[in-house]
Amino acid sequence: MPNLDDVAKLCGVSRMTVSRVINNSGPVKEETRQKVLRAINQLNYVPNLYAKGMAGHSLRILSVIVPKNTSALCSR
């Protein structure tokens, strides 16, 4: 599975530039933007939303712990 670095290497730009294109933030020349988008399509790159959430401190995970033997809870 390709990552951000793979996209950056393929089109000869920095990770920050790739990030700016993906997030549509910050200044990026249109020619560079198109080059990055072509590299993303060529590599079939899909952003890792789990990593993005961790980096932005906006990850929300709910964990539930269930006992393995639930019959003991239901006995009379």
PDB file of N, CA, C and O in Angstrom:
ATOM      1  N   MET A   1       0.850  -1.174   0.000  1.00  0.00           N
ATOM      2  CA  MET A   1       0.000   0.000   0.000  1.00  0.00           C
ATOM      3  C   MET A   1       0.899   1.242   0.000  1.00  0.00           C
ATOM      4  O   MET A   1       1.721   1.418   0.899  1.00  0.00           O
ATOM      5  N   PRO A   2       0.738   2.088  -0.999  1.00  0.00           N
ATOM      6  CA  PRO A   2       1.585   3.280  -1.088  1.00  0.00           C
ATOM      7  C   PRO A   2       1.281   4.291   0.019  1.00  0.00           C
ATOM      8  O   PRO A   2       0.158   4.370   0.517  1.00  0.00           O
ATOM      9  N   ASN A   3       2.296   5.054   0.389  1.00  0.00           N
ATOM     10  CA  ASN A   3       2.102   6.072   1.414  1.00  0.00           C
ATOM     11  C   ASN A   3       2.454   7.457   0.863  1.00  0.00           C
ATOM     12  O   ASN A   3       2.799   7.603  -0.310  1.00  0.00           O
ATOM     13  N   LEU A   4       2.363   8.444   1.710  1.00  0.00           N
ATOM     14  CA  LEU A   4       2.621   9.832   1.329  1.00  0.00           C
ATOM     15  C   LEU A   4       4.020  10.008   0.741  1.00  0.00           C
ATOM     16  O   LEU A   4       4.203  10.748  -0.225  1.00  0.00           O
ATOM     17  N   ASP A   5       4.997   9.333   1.320  1.00  0.00           N
ATOM     18  CA  ASP A   5       6.371   9.430   0.827  1.00  0.00           C
ATOM     19  C   ASP A   5       6.495   8.894  -0.599  1.00  0.00           C
ATOM     20  O   ASP A   5       7.229   9.452  -1.415  1.00  0.00           O
ATOM     21  N   ASP A   6       5.781   7.819  -0.892  1.00  0.00           N
ATOM     22  CA  ASP A   6       5.818   7.239  -2.235  1.00  0.00           C
ATOM     23  C   ASP A   6       5.292   8.230  -3.268  1.00  0.00           C
ATOM     24  O   ASP A   6       5.865   8.379  -4.347  1.00  0.00           O
ATOM     25  N   VAL A   7       4.205   8.900  -2.930  1.00  0.00           N
ATOM     26  CA  VAL A   7       3.630   9.907  -3.832  1.00  0.00           C
ATOM     27  C   VAL A   7       4.623  11.047  -4.032  1.00  0.00           C
ATOM     28  O   VAL A   7       4.845  11.493  -5.158  1.00  0.00           O
ATOM     29  N   ALA A   8       5.217  11.516  -2.942  1.00  0.00           N
ATOM     30  CA  ALA A   8       6.179  12.623  -3.013  1.00  0.00           C
ATOM     31  C   ALA A   8       7.384  12.261  -3.878  1.00  0.00           C
ATOM     32  O   ALA A   8       7.835  13.068  -4.690  1.00  0.00           O
ATOM     33  N   LYS A   9       7.905  11.039  -3.700  1.00  0.00           N
ATOM     34  CA  LYS A   9       9.071  10.606  -4.478  1.00  0.00           C
ATOM     35  C   LYS A   9       8.737  10.509  -5.958  1.00  0.00           C
ATOM     36  O   LYS A   9       9.533  10.919  -6.803  1.00  0.00           O
ATOM     37  N   LEU A  10       7.568   9.972  -6.275  1.00  0.00           N
ATOM     38  CA  LEU A  10       7.194   9.771  -7.667  1.00  0.00           C
ATOM     39  C   LEU A  10       7.128  11.086  -8.438  1.00  0.00           C
ATOM     40  O   LEU A  10       7.528  11.149  -9.601  1.00  0.00           O
ATOM     41  N   CYS A  11       6.625  12.130  -7.792  1.00  0.00           N
ATOM     42  CA  CYS A  11       6.499  13.393  -8.526  1.00  0.00           C
ATOM     43  C   CYS A  11       7.568  14.412  -8.143  1.00  0.00           C
ATOM     44  O   CYS A  11       7.536  15.541  -8.633  1.00  0.00           O
ATOM     45  N   GLY A  12       8.508  14.046  -7.286  1.00  0.00           N
ATOM     46  CA  GLY A  12       9.642  14.914  -6.988  1.00  0.00           C
ATOM     47  C   GLY A  12       9.300  16.150  -6.177  1.00  0.00           C
ATOM     48  O   GLY A  12       9.844  17.229  -6.412  1.00  0.00           O
ATOM     49  N   VAL A  13       8.398  15.989  -5.225  1.00  0.00           N
ATOM     50  CA  VAL A  13       8.021  17.109  -4.351  1.00  0.00           C
ATOM     51  C   VAL A  13       8.147  16.655  -2.899  1.00  0.00           C
ATOM     52  O   VAL A  13       8.439  15.490  -2.628  1.00  0.00           O
ATOM     53  N   SER A  14       7.929  17.569  -1.985  1.00  0.00           N
ATOM     54  CA  SER A  14       8.021  17.231  -0.561  1.00  0.00           C
ATOM     55  C   SER A  14       6.719  16.604  -0.064  1.00  0.00           C
ATOM     56  O   SER A  14       5.672  16.701  -0.704  1.00  0.00           O
ATOM     57  N   ARG A  15       6.821  15.965   1.091  1.00  0.00           N
ATOM     58  CA  ARG A  15       5.627  15.394   1.740  1.00  0.00           C
ATOM     59  C   ARG A  15       4.618  16.505   2.033  1.00  0.00           C
ATOM     60  O   ARG A  15       3.409  16.302   1.920  1.00  0.00           O
ATOM     61  N   MET A  16       5.127  17.685   2.412  1.00  0.00           N
ATOM     62  CA  MET A  16       4.250  18.810   2.736  1.00  0.00           C
ATOM     63  C   MET A  16       3.425  19.220   1.520  1.00  0.00           C
ATOM     64  O   MET A  16       2.241  19.531   1.639  1.00  0.00           O
ATOM     65  N   THR A  17       4.057  19.217   0.358  1.00  0.00           N
ATOM     66  CA  THR A  17       3.332  19.583  -0.863  1.00  0.00           C
ATOM     67  C   THR A  17       2.229  18.581  -1.147  1.00  0.00           C
ATOM     68  O   THR A  17       1.112  18.967  -1.494  1.00  0.00           O
ATOM     69  N   VAL A  18       2.529  17.299  -1.004  1.00  0.00           N
ATOM     70  CA  VAL A  18       1.508  16.265  -1.205  1.00  0.00           C
ATOM     71  C   VAL A  18       0.375  16.459  -0.206  1.00  0.00           C
ATOM     72  O   VAL A  18      -0.798  16.366  -0.567  1.00  0.00           O
ATOM     73  N   SER A  19       0.722  16.726   1.039  1.00  0.00           N
ATOM     74  CA  SER A  19      -0.277  16.959   2.081  1.00  0.00           C
ATOM     75  C   SER A  19      -1.163  18.158   1.738  1.00  0.00           C
ATOM     76  O   SER A  19      -2.380  18.114   1.916  1.00  0.00           O
ATOM     77  N   ARG A  20      -0.541  19.217   1.248  1.00  0.00           N
ATOM     78  CA  ARG A  20      -1.314  20.411   0.876  1.00  0.00           C
ATOM     79  C   ARG A  20      -2.301  20.115  -0.247  1.00  0.00           C
ATOM     80  O   ARG A  20      -3.423  20.622  -0.247  1.00  0.00           O
ATOM     81  N   VAL A  21      -1.880  19.297  -1.199  1.00  0.00           N
ATOM     82  CA  VAL A  21      -2.777  18.932  -2.300  1.00  0.00           C
ATOM     83  C   VAL A  21      -3.933  18.081  -1.774  1.00  0.00           C
ATOM     84  O   VAL A  21      -5.092  18.327  -2.109  1.00  0.00           O
ATOM     85  N   ILE A  22      -3.620  17.095  -0.961  1.00  0.00           N
ATOM     86  CA  ILE A  22      -4.651  16.198  -0.430  1.00  0.00           C
ATOM     87  C   ILE A  22      -5.662  16.965   0.424  1.00  0.00           C
ATOM     88  O   ILE A  22      -6.868  16.738   0.328  1.00  0.00           O
ATOM     89  N   ASN A  23      -5.158  17.868   1.252  1.00  0.00           N
ATOM     90  CA  ASN A  23      -6.035  18.611   2.167  1.00  0.00           C
ATOM     91  C   ASN A  23      -6.555  19.920   1.574  1.00  0.00           C
ATOM     92  O   ASN A  23      -7.327  20.642   2.205  1.00  0.00           O
ATOM     93  N   ASN A  24      -6.114  20.208   0.346  1.00  0.00           N
ATOM     94  CA  ASN A  24      -6.516  21.442  -0.327  1.00  0.00           C
ATOM     95  C   ASN A  24      -6.247  22.664   0.554  1.00  0.00           C
ATOM     96  O   ASN A  24      -7.111  23.516   0.759  1.00  0.00           O
ATOM     97  N   SER A  25      -5.022  22.713   1.062  1.00  0.00           N
ATOM     98  CA  SER A  25      -4.635  23.818   1.942  1.00  0.00           C
ATOM     99  C   SER A  25      -3.255  24.319   1.558  1.00  0.00           C
ATOM    100  O   SER A  25      -2.412  23.544   1.105  1.00  0.00           O
ATOM    101  N   GLY A  26      -3.028  25.580   1.734  1.00  0.00           N
ATOM    102  CA  GLY A  26      -1.722  26.155   1.450  1.00  0.00           C
ATOM    103  C   GLY A  26      -1.488  26.355  -0.032  1.00  0.00           C
ATOM    104  O   GLY A  26      -2.197  25.798  -0.870  1.00  0.00           O
ATOM    105  N   PRO A  27      -0.488  27.156  -0.344  1.00  0.00           N
ATOM    106  CA  PRO A  27      -0.202  27.475  -1.741  1.00  0.00           C
ATOM    107  C   PRO A  27       0.523  26.342  -2.469  1.00  0.00           C
ATOM    108  O   PRO A  27       1.558  25.856  -2.012  1.00  0.00           O
ATOM    109  N   VAL A  28      -0.034  25.933  -3.600  1.00  0.00           N
ATOM    110  CA  VAL A  28       0.597  24.942  -4.468  1.00  0.00           C
ATOM    111  C   VAL A  28       0.316  25.372  -5.904  1.00  0.00           C
ATOM    112  O   VAL A  28      -0.829  25.648  -6.260  1.00  0.00           O
ATOM    113  N   LYS A  29       1.364  25.430  -6.727  1.00  0.00           N
ATOM    114  CA  LYS A  29       1.170  25.785  -8.134  1.00  0.00           C
ATOM    115  C   LYS A  29       0.251  24.756  -8.786  1.00  0.00           C
ATOM    116  O   LYS A  29       0.295  23.573  -8.451  1.00  0.00           O
ATOM    117  N   GLU A  30      -0.572  25.212  -9.711  1.00  0.00           N
ATOM    118  CA  GLU A  30      -1.531  24.323 -10.373  1.00  0.00           C
ATOM    119  C   GLU A  30      -0.826  23.180 -11.095  1.00  0.00           C
ATOM    120  O   GLU A  30      -1.303  22.046 -11.076  1.00  0.00           O
ATOM    121  N   GLU A  31       0.311  23.473 -11.732  1.00  0.00           N
ATOM    122  CA  GLU A  31       1.068  22.427 -12.422  1.00  0.00           C
ATOM    123  C   GLU A  31       1.519  21.346 -11.446  1.00  0.00           C
ATOM    124  O   GLU A  31       1.447  20.156 -11.752  1.00  0.00           O
ATOM    125  N   THR A  32       1.986  21.765 -10.265  1.00  0.00           N
ATOM    126  CA  THR A  32       2.428  20.819  -9.236  1.00  0.00           C
ATOM    127  C   THR A  32       1.244  20.041  -8.695  1.00  0.00           C
ATOM    128  O   THR A  32       1.337  18.833  -8.477  1.00  0.00           O
ATOM    129  N   ARG A  33       0.141  20.721  -8.478  1.00  0.00           N
ATOM    130  CA  ARG A  33      -1.072  20.059  -7.986  1.00  0.00           C
ATOM    131  C   ARG A  33      -1.496  18.938  -8.935  1.00  0.00           C
ATOM    132  O   ARG A  33      -1.834  17.840  -8.494  1.00  0.00           O
ATOM    133  N   GLN A  34      -1.477  19.214 -10.220  1.00  0.00           N
ATOM    134  CA  GLN A  34      -1.863  18.210 -11.209  1.00  0.00           C
ATOM    135  C   GLN A  34      -0.878  17.037 -11.228  1.00  0.00           C
ATOM    136  O   GLN A  34      -1.281  15.886 -11.393  1.00  0.00           O
ATOM    137  N   LYS A  35       0.408  17.334 -11.060  1.00  0.00           N
ATOM    138  CA  LYS A  35       1.431  16.289 -11.013  1.00  0.00           C
ATOM    139  C   LYS A  35       1.193  15.365  -9.813  1.00  0.00           C
ATOM    140  O   LYS A  35       1.291  14.144  -9.934  1.00  0.00           O
ATOM    141  N   VAL A  36       0.880  15.959  -8.659  1.00  0.00           N
ATOM    142  CA  VAL A  36       0.624  15.173  -7.445  1.00  0.00           C
ATOM    143  C   VAL A  36      -0.643  14.333  -7.621  1.00  0.00           C
ATOM    144  O   VAL A  36      -0.661  13.160  -7.249  1.00  0.00           O
ATOM    145  N   LEU A  37      -1.688  14.914  -8.178  1.00  0.00           N
ATOM    146  CA  LEU A  37      -2.940  14.175  -8.385  1.00  0.00           C
ATOM    147  C   LEU A  37      -2.735  12.999  -9.340  1.00  0.00           C
ATOM    148  O   LEU A  37      -3.318  11.933  -9.144  1.00  0.00           O
ATOM    149  N   ARG A  38      -1.907  13.188 -10.373  1.00  0.00           N
ATOM    150  CA  ARG A  38      -1.609  12.077 -11.289  1.00  0.00           C
ATOM    151  C   ARG A  38      -0.852  10.966 -10.557  1.00  0.00           C
ATOM    152  O   ARG A  38      -1.129   9.785 -10.764  1.00  0.00           O
ATOM    153  N   ALA A  39       0.099  11.344  -9.704  1.00  0.00           N
ATOM    154  CA  ALA A  39       0.862  10.354  -8.935  1.00  0.00           C
ATOM    155  C   ALA A  39      -0.061   9.600  -7.973  1.00  0.00           C
ATOM    156  O   ALA A  39       0.074   8.387  -7.809  1.00  0.00           O
ATOM    157  N   ILE A  40      -0.983  10.303  -7.347  1.00  0.00           N
ATOM    158  CA  ILE A  40      -1.945   9.667  -6.438  1.00  0.00           C
ATOM    159  C   ILE A  40      -2.765   8.629  -7.192  1.00  0.00           C
ATOM    160  O   ILE A  40      -2.966   7.516  -6.705  1.00  0.00           O
ATOM    161  N   ASN A  41      -3.236   8.991  -8.373  1.00  0.00           N
ATOM    162  CA  ASN A  41      -4.021   8.055  -9.181  1.00  0.00           C
ATOM    163  C   ASN A  41      -3.180   6.887  -9.671  1.00  0.00           C
ATOM    164  O   ASN A  41      -3.636   5.744  -9.661  1.00  0.00           O
ATOM    165  N   GLN A  42      -1.958   7.169 -10.099  1.00  0.00           N
ATOM    166  CA  GLN A  42      -1.075   6.124 -10.612  1.00  0.00           C
ATOM    167  C   GLN A  42      -0.761   5.085  -9.544  1.00  0.00           C
ATOM    168  O   GLN A  42      -0.721   3.888  -9.829  1.00  0.00           O
ATOM    169  N   LEU A  43      -0.539   5.543  -8.320  1.00  0.00           N
ATOM    170  CA  LEU A  43      -0.190   4.635  -7.221  1.00  0.00           C
ATOM    171  C   LEU A  43      -1.415   4.067  -6.498  1.00  0.00           C
ATOM    172  O   LEU A  43      -1.287   3.194  -5.640  1.00  0.00           O
ATOM    173  N   ASN A  44      -2.592   4.566  -6.848  1.00  0.00           N
ATOM    174  CA  ASN A  44      -3.822   4.194  -6.120  1.00  0.00           C
ATOM    175  C   ASN A  44      -3.686   4.507  -4.632  1.00  0.00           C
ATOM    176  O   ASN A  44      -4.077   3.713  -3.777  1.00  0.00           O
ATOM    177  N   TYR A  45      -3.126   5.675  -4.342  1.00  0.00           N
ATOM    178  CA  TYR A  45      -2.913   6.108  -2.962  1.00  0.00           C
ATOM    179  C   TYR A  45      -4.243   6.478  -2.313  1.00  0.00           C
ATOM    180  O   TYR A  45      -5.059   7.190  -2.899  1.00  0.00           O
ATOM    181  N   VAL A  46      -4.444   5.984  -1.100  1.00  0.00           N
ATOM    182  CA  VAL A  46      -5.615   6.338  -0.301  1.00  0.00           C
ATOM    183  C   VAL A  46      -5.098   6.813   1.051  1.00  0.00           C
ATOM    184  O   VAL A  46      -4.369   6.082   1.722  1.00  0.00           O
ATOM    185  N   PRO A  47      -5.469   8.042   1.466  1.00  0.00           N
ATOM    186  CA  PRO A  47      -4.993   8.538   2.760  1.00  0.00           C
ATOM    187  C   PRO A  47      -5.429   7.628   3.905  1.00  0.00           C
ATOM    188  O   PRO A  47      -6.535   7.089   3.894  1.00  0.00           O
ATOM    189  N   ASN A  48      -4.560   7.465   4.879  1.00  0.00           N
ATOM    190  CA  ASN A  48      -4.854   6.673   6.061  1.00  0.00           C
ATOM    191  C   ASN A  48      -5.591   7.572   7.053  1.00  0.00           C
ATOM    192  O   ASN A  48      -4.976   8.419   7.700  1.00  0.00           O
ATOM    193  N   LEU A  49      -6.895   7.389   7.172  1.00  0.00           N
ATOM    194  CA  LEU A  49      -7.702   8.258   8.028  1.00  0.00           C
ATOM    195  C   LEU A  49      -7.388   8.058   9.507  1.00  0.00           C
ATOM    196  O   LEU A  49      -7.535   8.983  10.306  1.00  0.00           O
ATOM    197  N   TYR A  50      -6.954   6.847   9.876  1.00  0.00           N
ATOM    198  CA  TYR A  50      -6.565   6.586  11.261  1.00  0.00           C
ATOM    199  C   TYR A  50      -5.344   7.435  11.616  1.00  0.00           C
ATOM    200  O   TYR A  50      -5.313   8.073  12.668  1.00  0.00           O
ATOM    201  N   ALA A  51      -4.345   7.440  10.741  1.00  0.00           N
ATOM    202  CA  ALA A  51      -3.133   8.233  10.986  1.00  0.00           C
ATOM    203  C   ALA A  51      -3.460   9.722  10.983  1.00  0.00           C
ATOM    204  O   ALA A  51      -2.926  10.481  11.791  1.00  0.00           O
ATOM    205  N   LYS A  52      -4.324  10.132  10.086  1.00  0.00           N
ATOM    206  CA  LYS A  52      -4.706  11.539  10.019  1.00  0.00           C
ATOM    207  C   LYS A  52      -5.386  11.973  11.314  1.00  0.00           C
ATOM    208  O   LYS A  52      -5.129  13.066  11.818  1.00  0.00           O
ATOM    209  N   GLY A  53      -6.246  11.124  11.848  1.00  0.00           N
ATOM    210  CA  GLY A  53      -6.932  11.437  13.105  1.00  0.00           C
ATOM    211  C   GLY A  53      -5.967  11.533  14.267  1.00  0.00           C
ATOM    212  O   GLY A  53      -6.110  12.395  15.134  1.00  0.00           O
ATOM    213  N   MET A  54      -4.983  10.646  14.285  1.00  0.00           N
ATOM    214  CA  MET A  54      -3.993  10.678  15.368  1.00  0.00           C
ATOM    215  C   MET A  54      -3.147  11.939  15.276  1.00  0.00           C
ATOM    216  O   MET A  54      -2.839  12.552  16.298  1.00  0.00           O
ATOM    217  N   ALA A  55      -2.772  12.331  14.078  1.00  0.00           N
ATOM    218  CA  ALA A  55      -1.936  13.515  13.905  1.00  0.00           C
ATOM    219  C   ALA A  55      -2.681  14.778  14.290  1.00  0.00           C
ATOM    220  O   ALA A  55      -2.091  15.715  14.829  1.00  0.00           O
ATOM    221  N   GLY A  56      -3.958  14.803  14.017  1.00  0.00           N
ATOM    222  CA  GLY A  56      -4.769  15.981  14.321  1.00  0.00           C
ATOM    223  C   GLY A  56      -5.414  15.937  15.693  1.00  0.00           C
ATOM    224  O   GLY A  56      -6.161  16.842  16.063  1.00  0.00           O
ATOM    225  N   HIS A  57      -5.124  14.877  16.455  1.00  0.00           N
ATOM    226  CA  HIS A  57      -5.683  14.700  17.798  1.00  0.00           C
ATOM    227  C   HIS A  57      -7.214  14.723  17.781  1.00  0.00           C
ATOM    228  O   HIS A  57      -7.846  15.164  18.740  1.00  0.00           O
ATOM    229  N   SER A  58      -7.800  14.243  16.681  1.00  0.00           N
ATOM    230  CA  SER A  58      -9.253  14.241  16.606  1.00  0.00           C
ATOM    231  C   SER A  58      -9.809  12.827  16.466  1.00  0.00           C
ATOM    232  O   SER A  58     -10.957  12.646  16.061  1.00  0.00           O
ATOM    233  N   LEU A  59      -9.007  11.841  16.796  1.00  0.00           N
ATOM    234  CA  LEU A  59      -9.424  10.462  16.682  1.00  0.00           C
ATOM    235  C   LEU A  59     -10.359  10.127  17.834  1.00  0.00           C
ATOM    236  O   LEU A  59     -10.040  10.374  18.997  1.00  0.00           O
ATOM    237  N   ARG A  60     -11.502   9.567  17.505  1.00  0.00           N
ATOM    238  CA  ARG A  60     -12.472   9.189  18.545  1.00  0.00           C
ATOM    239  C   ARG A  60     -12.723   7.697  18.440  1.00  0.00           C
ATOM    240  O   ARG A  60     -13.297   7.221  17.461  1.00  0.00           O
ATOM    241  N   ILE A  61     -12.290   6.964  19.455  1.00  0.00           N
ATOM    242  CA  ILE A  61     -12.447   5.515  19.463  1.00  0.00           C
ATOM    243  C   ILE A  61     -13.192   5.124  20.737  1.00  0.00           C
ATOM    244  O   ILE A  61     -12.883   5.609  21.825  1.00  0.00           O
ATOM    245  N   LEU A  62     -14.155   4.262  20.588  1.00  0.00           N
ATOM    246  CA  LEU A  62     -14.889   3.731  21.723  1.00  0.00           C
ATOM    247  C   LEU A  62     -14.558   2.253  21.821  1.00  0.00           C
ATOM    248  O   LEU A  62     -14.718   1.512  20.852  1.00  0.00           O
ATOM    249  N   SER A  63     -14.105   1.830  22.970  1.00  0.00           N
ATOM    250  CA  SER A  63     -13.785   0.418  23.180  1.00  0.00           C
ATOM    251  C   SER A  63     -14.806  -0.181  24.132  1.00  0.00           C
ATOM    252  O   SER A  63     -15.234   0.455  25.095  1.00  0.00           O
ATOM    253  N   VAL A  64     -15.183  -1.411  23.842  1.00  0.00           N
ATOM    254  CA  VAL A  64     -16.116  -2.134  24.697  1.00  0.00           C
ATOM    255  C   VAL A  64     -15.455  -3.449  25.072  1.00  0.00           C
ATOM    256  O   VAL A  64     -14.971  -4.177  24.205  1.00  0.00           O
ATOM    257  N   ILE A  65     -15.435  -3.754  26.367  1.00  0.00           N
ATOM    258  CA  ILE A  65     -14.847  -4.996  26.848  1.00  0.00           C
ATOM    259  C   ILE A  65     -15.991  -5.911  27.260  1.00  0.00           C
ATOM    260  O   ILE A  65     -16.823  -5.558  28.097  1.00  0.00           O
ATOM    261  N   VAL A  66     -16.015  -7.096  26.651  1.00  0.00           N
ATOM    262  CA  VAL A  66     -17.074  -8.066  26.923  1.00  0.00           C
ATOM    263  C   VAL A  66     -16.416  -9.317  27.493  1.00  0.00           C
ATOM    264  O   VAL A  66     -15.450  -9.823  26.920  1.00  0.00           O
ATOM    265  N   PRO A  67     -16.924  -9.821  28.611  1.00  0.00           N
ATOM    266  CA  PRO A  67     -16.354 -11.041  29.185  1.00  0.00           C
ATOM    267  C   PRO A  67     -16.484 -12.212  28.209  1.00  0.00           C
ATOM    268  O   PRO A  67     -17.468 -12.308  27.475  1.00  0.00           O
ATOM    269  N   LYS A  68     -15.487 -13.102  28.205  1.00  0.00           N
ATOM    270  CA  LYS A  68     -15.514 -14.234  27.299  1.00  0.00           C
ATOM    271  C   LYS A  68     -16.632 -15.200  27.663  1.00  0.00           C
ATOM    272  O   LYS A  68     -17.295 -15.741  26.778  1.00  0.00           O
ATOM    273  N   ASN A  69     -16.844 -15.420  28.934  1.00  0.00           N
ATOM    274  CA  ASN A  69     -17.873 -16.348  29.380  1.00  0.00           C
ATOM    275  C   ASN A  69     -19.050 -15.534  29.909  1.00  0.00           C
ATOM    276  O   ASN A  69     -19.078 -15.179  31.087  1.00  0.00           O
ATOM    277  N   THR A  70     -20.009 -15.242  29.057  1.00  0.00           N
ATOM    278  CA  THR A  70     -21.160 -14.433  29.477  1.00  0.00           C
ATOM    279  C   THR A  70     -22.252 -15.271  30.124  1.00  0.00           C
ATOM    280  O   THR A  70     -23.192 -14.708  30.684  1.00  0.00           O
ATOM    281  N   SER A  71     -22.161 -16.614  30.068  1.00  0.00           N
ATOM    282  CA  SER A  71     -23.198 -17.458  30.665  1.00  0.00           C
ATOM    283  C   SER A  71     -23.213 -17.292  32.189  1.00  0.00           C
ATOM    284  O   SER A  71     -24.265 -17.437  32.810  1.00  0.00           O
ATOM    285  N   ALA A  72     -22.073 -16.993  32.790  1.00  0.00           N
ATOM    286  CA  ALA A  72     -22.016 -16.797  34.246  1.00  0.00           C
ATOM    287  C   ALA A  72     -22.797 -15.564  34.642  1.00  0.00           C
ATOM    288  O   ALA A  72     -23.325 -15.509  35.753  1.00  0.00           O
ATOM    289  N   LEU A  73     -22.888 -14.584  33.781  1.00  0.00           N
ATOM    290  CA  LEU A  73     -23.629 -13.368  34.084  1.00  0.00           C
ATOM    291  C   LEU A  73     -25.144 -13.601  33.992  1.00  0.00           C
ATOM    292  O   LEU A  73     -25.919 -12.891  34.633  1.00  0.00           O
ATOM    293  N   CYS A  74     -25.558 -14.575  33.212  1.00  0.00           N
ATOM    294  CA  CYS A  74     -26.986 -14.804  32.977  1.00  0.00           C
ATOM    295  C   CYS A  74     -27.559 -15.926  33.840  1.00  0.00           C
ATOM    296  O   CYS A  74     -28.765 -16.168  33.795  1.00  0.00           O
ATOM    297  N   SER A  75     -26.734 -16.614  34.620  1.00  0.00           N
ATOM    298  CA  SER A  75     -27.256 -17.728  35.429  1.00  0.00           C
ATOM    299  C   SER A  75     -28.068 -17.220  36.605  1.00  0.00           C
ATOM    300  O   SER A  75     -27.900 -16.088  37.060  1.00  0.00           O
ATOM    301  N   ARG A  76     -28.951 -18.082  37.087  1.00  0.00           N
ATOM    302  CA  ARG A  76     -29.854 -17.692  38.184  1.00  0.00           C
ATOM    303  C   ARG A  76     -29.281 -17.977  39.523  1.00  0.00           C
ATOM    304  O   ARG A  76     -29.922 -17.705  40.539  1.00  0.00           O
TER     305      ARG A  76
END
